Amino acid sequence: MHKPRLLIAAITLGLCTQWAQAAPVVPERLLKVDTLVYCSGMDSPPLVAFDEAQKPKGLTVDLGLEIAKRLGDKKVQWRVIPFSGLVPALLAKQCDMIVDQLFDKPERREVIDIVNYMYSSQAVVVPKGNPKGIKTLTDLSTRKVAVLNGSTIKTLLDAENDTLAKAGKPPMKLVVYNTDTDAFQALRISQVDAYGTTVETAGYYAAMAPDLFEEGVPAFSRILTGIGIRKDDPQLSAAVQQIINDMRSDGSYRQLLSNWHVASDTLD
């Protein structure tokens, strides 16, 4: 009389075995390699940055380490490249992947593959108290605004300048920097009136120095963010995609974003 229960147990065991996650297929070129090389600007906290001991830290850093672990317990070497040089460095095979806050844009998709791991948005940071009253992009007219070289928000603010011109208003003056650190220093000493950056970086600096900075223009232009891989490396793209999918299934993905207080950026 226990046969039905045994049958159900056998079916359940079979299904569990069928649904168990298979290990990602390690690309052939990496089978005998013990170290993965990651290109990163390493200057976008809380995603990729160096801590006080010059050790890489951040959400994307942790993700990169987990990817290396799931590809056969690989070690990781970080190659620091200015943000605008990340894609050229990847194409020149100076690294295996871009592990940074790389926004998924059509023009990038034309030259590299992108495996998405989160969403991100843009924001504009201003000095504490918002002395210039910057609350919308239109309020940036005539203002000096720091942007990161090669960043998405630079493109967005260039487009906003076109909108201002059509409305008969003076443009903002974009001041380009190579690192977030330099841009925030310029804002701190009033060389610029505002800094256009990501919501994650804006929130990080506002939390680090609440007496110095605050959000002026709130989050806008939500966009997918991913890891960059060469188009001639499809096995690696497939393996990284499987790892992201597996992490979403086993709960480690959501835990990772929660650990860095960006759960709202979770993939749909």
Secondary structure, DSSP 8 states (H G I E B T S, - for coil): --HHHHHHHHHHHHHHHHHS-------GGGTT--EEEEEE---BTTTBEE-TTS-EESHHHHHHHHHHHHTTS-EEEEEE--GGGHHHHHHTTS-SEEEEEEE--HHHHTTEEEEEEEEEEEEEEEETT-TT---SGGGGTT-EEEEETT-HHHHHHHHHHHHHHHTT----EEEEESSHHHHHHHHHTTSSSEEEEEHHHHHHHHHH-TTTEEEEEEEEEEEEEEEEEETT-HHHHHHHHHHHHHHHHHSHHHHHHHHTT-GGG---
